[in-house]
Amino acid sequence: MSTTKFDADVIIIGGGFAGITAGRELSNKGHKIVILEAKDRLGGRTWFRQSSLGKKLEFGGTWVHWIQPHVWAEIVRYDLTLTHSPVPTKALWSDSGGLEVLEPDALFGMLDTGLAQMDTEARIAFPNPHDFDANSPEVLKHESMSVEQKIAELGLPLKEKRMLLSMMALNFNGDPGQGAYTQQLRWSALCGGNWKLLFEACAYYKFLDGTKGLIDAIQRDSQANVRLGCIVSEIRQDVGGVTLTTSTGEYLRARHVIVATPLNTLRSIDFSPALEPALAQISKQKHAALGVKIWIRIKGRLDTLAALASSDSALNFMQVEYEHEGDTLIVAFGPRVNALDLTDRLAVEYSIRQWLPDAQVVGVDAHDWTNDPYSGGTWPMLRPHQLQVVQQTAMASYGRVQFCGSDFAQGWAGFIDGAIESGKRVGFRVSERLKQE
């Protein structure tokens, strides 16, 4: 199809943080932008909504930090207010049916030997984690290794080894045997090789009014036209532009297209020319983060605590987040989505009792991101041998189609910061192309 009529200068597929950031950057430079979002809301893999547990909660991405430059710039730009998760006063460790109560510093101290070794290698492999070459010898040295294989090499005592495996199952929200060691190195390097700072970045500061406050602020500052509930099934390039076909049979035409959908969902779109074979294979294989996040309401009040369990547990981490109407709301994570029915209150209670033997679960609420067709997983954590292809995709142009998202971030991949970074980067790249044309 060839025509000079365009519905937009740029059509952006996906209304998460990457897509709306790219839309703001491009529309505020005078370009006509349309954002197509398959869901009935913006936000992508963040979702701040009213919960059946009686309070608005974050069901996807949550935490931010001042060490993350792109999201912190947005917080300042829109004068947003942060709060923080409680500091635990007690720590629990459950393994093979045994339960141990510890001081938080004692539990985290048992992780120090292994994490410190990883921190040292992170600084060497990623001296500038915001600008690195995935094909450098220092990165390739580690790229074929899973994080589980690395832990096996560290020679740790059994208890420390199992604790570290659990922490990696949490970081990856997936099986440590499937997650690439380079992903942990990237996160560590972004914190200057300081695992304690990484812990803080992952689970401390959060938005007082939820991630939706930042989504709404960016969109209010944008001239992009958003269409919700619009599923793209086909993207076809020709010499003069790009034609999109939606699931309802509608055709839309643009000079350029930005695909800001999760890596695991690319396989659901028919591309012409076809996706690079290596990228198509990764989307089919999926990244390693195929776990769960769940909110749980427990009867009565608990001390502020954090808890780890072995990496083969259905839920391997939980922490107290709120008191609500005399009960306690905790957030928990597990590395394997099929290990637990997120709607089964009694099954969740059984899992929680590995830490709290007398716990009474009065309600659960979650979103299954792994089986959601518009996400296909939780936060993006790559497998061995995926990094080179993903970085190449992020930094290259494929004719009139560009890819962006937290999956393709150069820096904080897997975080809101990475999505914003990627949206800015690709937005600028497409704007320069439009100026040349």
ROPAKOL-743782 format. One record per residue (C-alpha): x negated, y negated, z negated; residue number from 1. Coordinates in nm, 3 decimals, padded with zeros to 5 digits. Example, Ala and Ser with C-alpha at 12.3 -4.5 7.8 and 13.67 -1.06 7.14 Angstrom:
% ROPAKOL-743782
> u; v; w; num
> -01.230; 00.450; -00.780; 1
> -01.367; 00.106; -00.714; 2
//
This chain:
% ROPAKOL-743782
> u; v; w; num
> 00.000; 00.000; 00.000; 1
> -00.139; -00.344; 00.088; 2
> 00.038; -00.668; 00.011; 3
> -00.052; -01.021; -00.087; 4
> 00.227; -01.042; -00.346; 5
> 00.110; -00.986; -00.703; 6
> 00.318; -00.946; -01.016; 7
> 00.015; -01.058; -01.220; 8
> -00.349; -01.142; -01.184; 9
> -00.422; -00.870; -01.439; 10
> -00.202; -00.596; -01.578; 11
> -00.319; -00.454; -01.910; 12
> -00.202; -00.105; -02.003; 13
> -00.182; -00.075; -02.380; 14
> -00.079; -00.320; -02.650; 15
> -00.321; -00.229; -02.927; 16
> -00.585; -00.470; -03.056; 17
> -00.802; -00.428; -02.745; 18
> -00.518; -00.493; -02.503; 19
> -00.371; -00.796; -02.676; 20
> -00.718; -00.947; -02.729; 21
> -00.800; -00.910; -02.360; 22
> -00.458; -01.057; -02.281; 23
> -00.521; -01.361; -02.500; 24
> -00.868; -01.421; -02.357; 25
> -00.750; -01.400; -01.996; 26
> -00.415; -01.579; -02.027; 27
> -00.569; -01.873; -02.212; 28
> -00.800; -01.920; -01.913; 29
> -00.497; -01.970; -01.691; 30
> -00.460; -01.620; -01.550; 31
> -00.118; -01.456; -01.520; 32
> -00.126; -01.153; -01.750; 33
> 00.124; -00.874; -01.810; 34
> 00.075; -00.621; -02.091; 35
> 00.255; -00.289; -02.054; 36
> 00.299; -00.098; -02.380; 37
> 00.455; 00.249; -02.388; 38
> 00.574; 00.219; -02.750; 39
> 00.848; -00.008; -02.879; 40
> 00.593; -00.217; -03.068; 41
> 00.244; -00.365; -03.044; 42
> -00.047; -00.245; -03.254; 43
> -00.163; 00.082; -03.098; 44
> -00.314; 00.308; -03.364; 45
> -00.239; 00.052; -03.635; 46
> 00.115; 00.047; -03.768; 47
> 00.229; -00.154; -04.069; 48
> 00.590; -00.066; -04.140; 49
> 00.849; -00.014; -04.407; 50
> 00.804; 00.329; -04.561; 51
> 01.061; 00.572; -04.693; 52
> 00.851; 00.562; -05.012; 53
> 00.987; 00.214; -05.088; 54
> 00.709; -00.019; -04.971; 55
> 00.552; -00.144; -04.649; 56
> 00.241; 00.062; -04.579; 57
> -00.033; 00.104; -04.318; 58
> 00.017; 00.426; -04.126; 59
> -00.284; 00.384; -03.899; 60
> -00.599; 00.170; -03.908; 61
> -00.618; -00.037; -04.225; 62
> -00.950; -00.158; -04.358; 63
> -01.174; -00.441; -04.240; 64
> -01.496; -00.591; -04.370; 65
> -01.707; -00.905; -04.348; 66
> -01.987; -00.700; -04.191; 67
> -01.761; -00.650; -03.885; 68
> -01.817; -00.967; -03.682; 69
> -01.529; -00.962; -03.437; 70
> -01.241; -00.893; -03.673; 71
> -01.388; -01.128; -03.933; 72
> -01.392; -01.407; -03.675; 73
> -01.022; -01.345; -03.616; 74
> -00.948; -01.348; -03.989; 75
> -01.114; -01.689; -04.012; 76
> -00.952; -01.813; -03.691; 77
> -00.600; -01.740; -03.814; 78
> -00.662; -01.805; -04.185; 79
> -00.542; -01.460; -04.287; 80
> -00.545; -01.344; -04.649; 81
> -00.710; -01.021; -04.757; 82
> -00.661; -00.799; -05.057; 83
> -00.844; -00.482; -05.152; 84
> -00.790; -00.123; -05.254; 85
> -00.835; -00.040; -05.623; 86
> -01.182; 00.046; -05.749; 87
> -01.166; 00.407; -05.875; 88
> -01.228; 00.463; -06.245; 89
> -01.231; 00.840; -06.210; 90
> -01.343; 01.087; -05.942; 91
> -01.229; 01.445; -05.879; 92
> -01.402; 01.724; -05.688; 93
> -01.216; 02.041; -05.594; 94
> -01.388; 02.339; -05.436; 95
> -01.298; 02.708; -05.419; 96
> -01.023; 02.667; -05.673; 97
> -01.240; 02.486; -05.928; 98
> -01.177; 02.129; -06.037; 99
> -01.437; 01.888; -06.173; 100
> -01.372; 01.545; -06.325; 101
> -01.657; 01.299; -06.276; 102
> -01.750; 00.939; -06.309; 103
> -01.725; 00.784; -05.959; 104
> -02.097; 00.699; -05.958; 105
> -02.178; 01.060; -06.042; 106
> -01.976; 01.197; -05.751; 107
> -02.117; 00.947; -05.504; 108
> -02.464; 01.005; -05.647; 109
> -02.442; 01.369; -05.538; 110
> -02.403; 01.243; -05.180; 111
> -02.706; 01.017; -05.198; 112
> -02.982; 01.259; -05.094; 113
> -02.814; 01.364; -04.770; 114
> -02.674; 01.025; -04.678; 115
> -03.006; 00.851; -04.745; 116
> -03.176; 01.082; -04.496; 117
> -02.908; 01.004; -04.239; 118
> -02.948; 00.631; -04.306; 119
> -03.320; 00.650; -04.228; 120
> -03.256; 00.824; -03.896; 121
> -02.978; 00.576; -03.813; 122
> -03.215; 00.278; -03.825; 123
> -03.454; 00.456; -03.589; 124
> -03.195; 00.580; -03.340; 125
> -02.986; 00.258; -03.337; 126
> -03.211; -00.038; -03.427; 127
> -02.943; -00.269; -03.282; 128
> -02.616; -00.076; -03.297; 129
> -02.428; -00.354; -03.116; 130
> -02.658; -00.320; -02.814; 131
> -02.802; 00.026; -02.760; 132
> -02.883; 00.263; -02.476; 133
> -02.706; 00.597; -02.514; 134
> -02.973; 00.753; -02.291; 135
> -03.268; 00.639; -02.501; 136
> -03.497; 00.915; -02.631; 137
> -03.410; 00.823; -02.990; 138
> -03.037; 00.875; -02.926; 139
> -03.074; 01.182; -02.703; 140
> -03.279; 01.346; -02.978; 141
> -02.960; 01.377; -03.185; 142
> -02.681; 01.381; -02.926; 143
> -02.649; 01.758; -02.888; 144
> -02.609; 01.810; -03.263; 145
> -02.289; 01.820; -03.464; 146
> -02.285; 01.652; -03.803; 147
> -02.233; 01.994; -03.960; 148
> -02.550; 02.123; -03.792; 149
> -02.741; 01.823; -03.925; 150
> -02.622; 01.885; -04.279; 151
> -02.735; 02.247; -04.251; 152
> -03.086; 02.120; -04.171; 153
> -03.110; 01.896; -04.478; 154
> -03.181; 02.177; -04.724; 155
> -02.938; 02.047; -04.985; 156
> -02.816; 02.243; -05.287; 157
> -02.487; 02.420; -05.209; 158
> -02.267; 02.182; -05.407; 159
> -02.422; 01.870; -05.250; 160
> -02.397; 02.029; -04.907; 161
> -02.026; 02.102; -04.947; 162
> -01.958; 01.753; -05.081; 163
> -02.138; 01.598; -04.785; 164
> -01.944; 01.817; -04.542; 165
> -01.624; 01.692; -04.701; 166
> -01.734; 01.331; -04.670; 167
> -01.809; 01.387; -04.300; 168
> -01.470; 01.553; -04.253; 169
> -01.324; 01.232; -04.395; 170
> -01.536; 00.999; -04.180; 171
> -01.454; 01.197; -03.867; 172
> -01.095; 01.280; -03.968; 173
> -01.183; 01.610; -03.807; 174
> -01.393; 01.923; -03.817; 175
> -01.759; 01.836; -03.897; 176
> -01.858; 02.119; -03.665; 177
> -01.702; 01.930; -03.373; 178
> -01.813; 01.573; -03.446; 179
> -02.136; 01.437; -03.300; 180
> -02.408; 01.345; -03.547; 181
> -02.476; 01.032; -03.341; 182
> -02.135; 00.898; -03.446; 183
> -02.232; 00.901; -03.812; 184
> -02.567; 00.742; -03.720; 185
> -02.389; 00.460; -03.537; 186
> -02.169; 00.381; -03.837; 187
> -02.467; 00.390; -04.072; 188
> -02.677; 00.166; -03.848; 189
> -02.398; -00.093; -03.834; 190
> -02.439; -00.125; -04.212; 191
> -02.816; -00.155; -04.192; 192
> -02.864; 00.205; -04.303; 193
> -02.679; 00.152; -04.632; 194
> -02.424; 00.425; -04.696; 195
> -02.273; 00.245; -04.995; 196
> -02.196; -00.056; -04.776; 197
> -02.046; 00.180; -04.520; 198
> -01.814; 00.323; -04.787; 199
> -01.701; -00.029; -04.870; 200
> -01.646; -00.114; -04.502; 201
> -01.432; 00.197; -04.456; 202
> -01.198; 00.170; -04.752; 203
> -01.196; -00.157; -04.947; 204
> -01.077; -00.484; -04.784; 205
> -00.739; -00.488; -04.612; 206
> -00.481; -00.743; -04.497; 207
> -00.243; -00.868; -04.764; 208
> 00.040; -00.884; -04.510; 209
> -00.071; -00.583; -04.307; 210
> -00.243; -00.540; -03.974; 211
> 00.075; -00.661; -03.807; 212
> -00.012; -01.010; -03.931; 213
> -00.323; -01.016; -03.713; 214
> -00.145; -00.853; -03.417; 215
> 00.125; -01.120; -03.433; 216
> -00.126; -01.402; -03.472; 217
> -00.321; -01.297; -03.163; 218
> -00.006; -01.255; -02.957; 219
> 00.135; -01.593; -03.064; 220
> -00.193; -01.744; -02.942; 221
> -00.157; -01.578; -02.603; 222
> 00.032; -01.657; -02.284; 223
> 00.045; -01.291; -02.180; 224
> 00.385; -01.143; -02.101; 225
> 00.447; -00.823; -02.299; 226
> 00.674; -00.544; -02.180; 227
> 00.746; -00.276; -02.440; 228
> 00.862; 00.077; -02.363; 229
> 00.688; 00.070; -02.025; 230
> 00.498; 00.393; -01.945; 231
> 00.246; 00.388; -01.661; 232
> 00.219; 00.715; -01.471; 233
> -00.002; 00.619; -01.175; 234
> -00.278; 00.368; -01.091; 235
> -00.380; 00.330; -00.726; 236
> -00.650; 00.096; -00.600; 237
> -00.692; -00.040; -00.251; 238
> -00.909; -00.310; -00.097; 239
> -00.680; -00.593; -00.203; 240
> -00.558; -00.492; -00.547; 241
> -00.407; -00.227; -00.770; 242
> -00.057; -00.078; -00.765; 243
> 00.093; 00.075; -01.079; 244
> 00.385; 00.314; -01.090; 245
> 00.588; 00.342; -01.409; 246
> 00.775; 00.645; -01.538; 247
> 01.100; 00.488; -01.414; 248
> 00.967; 00.457; -01.058; 249
> 00.895; 00.083; -01.071; 250
> 00.597; -00.049; -00.874; 251
> 00.385; -00.336; -01.007; 252
> 00.098; -00.503; -00.825; 253
> -00.207; -00.684; -00.972; 254
> -00.546; -00.806; -00.862; 255
> -00.709; -00.614; -01.148; 256
> -00.604; -00.363; -01.414; 257
> -00.741; -00.311; -01.764; 258
> -00.670; 00.030; -01.915; 259
> -00.662; -00.021; -02.292; 260
> -00.518; 00.315; -02.390; 261
> -00.691; 00.572; -02.615; 262
> -00.951; 00.796; -02.457; 263
> -00.747; 01.108; -02.532; 264
> -00.450; 00.981; -02.327; 265
> -00.625; 00.897; -01.999; 266
> -00.544; 01.241; -01.865; 267
> -00.173; 01.149; -01.865; 268
> -00.224; 00.886; -01.590; 269
> -00.279; 00.975; -01.223; 270
> -00.573; 00.765; -01.101; 271
> -00.658; 00.706; -00.736; 272
> -00.950; 00.708; -00.680; 273
> -00.963; 00.981; -00.942; 274
> -01.132; 00.933; -01.279; 275
> -01.499; 01.017; -01.289; 276
> -01.504; 01.396; -01.347; 277
> -01.706; 01.368; -01.670; 278
> -01.461; 01.112; -01.814; 279
> -01.162; 01.321; -01.708; 280
> -01.317; 01.622; -01.880; 281
> -01.367; 01.429; -02.205; 282
> -01.006; 01.309; -02.203; 283
> -00.895; 01.669; -02.153; 284
> -01.130; 01.800; -02.424; 285
> -01.039; 01.510; -02.658; 286
> -01.263; 01.348; -02.916; 287
> -01.310; 01.512; -03.255; 288
> -01.071; 01.308; -03.475; 289
> -00.765; 01.533; -03.473; 290
> -00.667; 01.506; -03.837; 291
> -00.399; 01.343; -04.051; 292
> -00.331; 01.045; -04.271; 293
> -00.039; 01.071; -04.513; 294
> 00.120; 00.859; -04.785; 295
> 00.242; 01.042; -05.095; 296
> 00.457; 00.920; -05.382; 297
> 00.377; 01.094; -05.711; 298
> 00.604; 01.074; -06.011; 299
> 00.458; 00.862; -06.291; 300
> 00.150; 00.648; -06.317; 301
> -00.201; 00.772; -06.247; 302
> -00.538; 00.622; -06.321; 303
> -00.707; 00.466; -06.022; 304
> -00.901; 00.756; -05.879; 305
> -01.065; 00.896; -05.569; 306
> -01.083; 01.267; -05.495; 307
> -01.273; 01.495; -05.258; 308
> -01.209; 01.860; -05.173; 309
> -01.392; 02.106; -04.952; 310
> -01.383; 02.031; -04.580; 311
> -01.166; 02.337; -04.510; 312
> -00.883; 02.203; -04.731; 313
> -00.561; 02.081; -04.571; 314
> -00.620; 01.748; -04.746; 315
> -00.982; 01.676; -04.833; 316
> -00.961; 01.318; -04.963; 317
> -00.713; 01.103; -05.149; 318
> -00.717; 00.780; -05.345; 319
> -00.467; 00.584; -05.550; 320
> -00.352; 00.268; -05.371; 321
> -00.041; 00.129; -05.543; 322
> 00.187; 00.152; -05.843; 323
> 00.550; 00.127; -05.735; 324
> 00.858; 00.137; -05.958; 325
> 00.677; 00.342; -06.220; 326
> 00.537; 00.590; -05.969; 327
> 00.202; 00.609; -05.788; 328
> 00.143; 00.582; -05.413; 329
> -00.166; 00.758; -05.286; 330
> -00.312; 00.780; -04.938; 331
> -00.468; 01.109; -04.829; 332
> -00.653; 01.244; -04.527; 333
> -00.708; 01.588; -04.382; 334
> -00.934; 01.701; -04.097; 335
> -00.697; 01.939; -03.914; 336
> -00.348; 01.833; -03.812; 337
> -00.213; 02.189; -03.792; 338
> -00.320; 02.276; -04.146; 339
> -00.030; 02.089; -04.307; 340
> 00.331; 02.007; -04.222; 341
> 00.343; 01.633; -04.288; 342
> 00.718; 01.647; -04.347; 343
> 00.709; 01.932; -04.602; 344
> 00.711; 01.775; -04.947; 345
> 00.642; 02.103; -05.126; 346
> 00.350; 02.192; -04.898; 347
> 00.200; 01.850; -04.960; 348
> 00.255; 01.892; -05.334; 349
> 00.073; 02.225; -05.322; 350
> -00.224; 02.060; -05.155; 351
> -00.231; 01.767; -05.399; 352
> -00.231; 02.007; -05.695; 353
> -00.585; 02.111; -05.608; 354
> -00.673; 01.782; -05.783; 355
> -00.367; 01.711; -05.997; 356
> -00.227; 02.046; -06.120; 357
> 00.085; 01.891; -06.271; 358
> 00.162; 01.645; -05.991; 359
> 00.524; 01.606; -05.885; 360
> 00.549; 01.476; -05.529; 361
> 00.875; 01.288; -05.489; 362
> 00.824; 01.173; -05.130; 363
> 00.590; 01.181; -04.831; 364
> 00.563; 00.965; -04.521; 365
> 00.323; 00.985; -04.228; 366
> 00.285; 00.946; -03.854; 367
> 00.137; 01.234; -03.654; 368
> -00.116; 01.047; -03.440; 369
> -00.276; 01.364; -03.306; 370
> 00.046; 01.489; -03.146; 371
> 00.163; 01.141; -03.047; 372
> 00.141; 01.134; -02.664; 373
> 00.031; 00.770; -02.671; 374
> -00.267; 00.826; -02.903; 375
> -00.363; 01.194; -02.889; 376
> -00.573; 01.163; -03.204; 377
> -00.663; 00.928; -03.487; 378
> -00.961; 00.692; -03.484; 379
> -01.206; 00.785; -03.205; 380
> -01.501; 00.998; -03.319; 381
> -01.690; 01.158; -03.030; 382
> -01.813; 01.513; -02.989; 383
> -02.171; 01.599; -02.891; 384
> -02.255; 01.501; -02.530; 385
> -01.963; 01.256; -02.499; 386
> -02.142; 00.932; -02.593; 387
> -02.330; 00.879; -02.266; 388
> -02.017; 00.908; -02.051; 389
> -01.808; 00.690; -02.280; 390
> -02.071; 00.415; -02.293; 391
> -02.113; 00.422; -01.916; 392
> -01.737; 00.384; -01.877; 393
> -01.730; 00.092; -02.118; 394
> -02.009; -00.100; -01.947; 395
> -01.918; -00.033; -01.581; 396
> -01.650; -00.153; -01.340; 397
> -01.452; 00.105; -01.144; 398
> -01.348; -00.109; -00.854; 399
> -01.061; -00.317; -00.983; 400
> -01.002; -00.104; -01.292; 401
> -01.174; -00.155; -01.626; 402
> -01.150; 00.047; -01.949; 403
> -01.149; -00.095; -02.300; 404
> -01.048; -00.003; -02.652; 405
> -01.197; 00.096; -02.985; 406
> -01.298; 00.422; -02.815; 407
> -01.524; 00.226; -02.582; 408
> -01.670; -00.024; -02.829; 409
> -02.044; -00.079; -02.833; 410
> -02.045; -00.158; -03.205; 411
> -01.771; -00.058; -03.451; 412
> -01.612; 00.218; -03.242; 413
> -01.321; 00.365; -03.435; 414
> -01.236; 00.039; -03.613; 415
> -01.016; -00.263; -03.542; 416
> -01.339; -00.460; -03.496; 417
> -01.444; -00.234; -03.209; 418
> -01.111; -00.278; -03.034; 419
> -01.137; -00.658; -03.053; 420
> -01.499; -00.649; -02.933; 421
> -01.408; -00.434; -02.636; 422
> -01.110; -00.651; -02.546; 423
> -01.325; -00.964; -02.549; 424
> -01.600; -00.802; -02.344; 425
> -01.374; -00.670; -02.070; 426
> -01.157; -00.980; -02.070; 427
> -01.462; -01.194; -01.995; 428
> -01.581; -00.952; -01.726; 429
> -01.247; -00.960; -01.544; 430
> -01.220; -01.337; -01.578; 431
> -01.556; -01.375; -01.404; 432
> -01.437; -01.148; -01.124; 433
> -01.121; -01.354; -01.082; 434
> -01.325; -01.676; -01.063; 435
> -01.543; -01.526; -00.792; 436
> -01.238; -01.427; -00.593; 437
//
